[in-house]
């Protein structure tokens, strides 16, 4: 779930946890005609929020009848709200921790170890003493993400 923020146009505080009018609540989404999207090694959902009791499903394509889901692929925000099954059919969804299911899921290929990074060969200097990678998709454990820590501290462009 994204952090609260001020709408730069209206000045209104945007809080997805309390404002239903902000659109569908989902961890991963792609609307109609968004083909060949890739989701690998992510932690999807928020503990204590992404639960069946709060109305979440694991997968949905119709945000008008199931507005909260981990996966919302092929949805259409324009009436008559038709769905596009090719979005989910062409998506690569592997090695993601699904908070709702409480496990790592492999939906496209067989399970395999994931590297710490798909493009870095070592821990970035700006991580300092923080664990890297900052997320463990096999358990859903998250650590400090330096960019978010800087943003939360009010210094988003300052390297610590």
Buried (B, 14 or more C-beta within 10 A) or exposed (E): EEEEEEEEEEEEEBEBEEEEEEBBBBBBBBBBEBEEBEBBBBBBBBEEBBBEEEEBBBBBBBBEEBBBBBBBBBBBEEEEBEBBEBBBEBBEBBBBBBBBBEEBBEBBEEEEEBEEEEEEEEBEEEBEEBEBBBBBBBEBEBEBBBEEBBBEEEEEEEEE
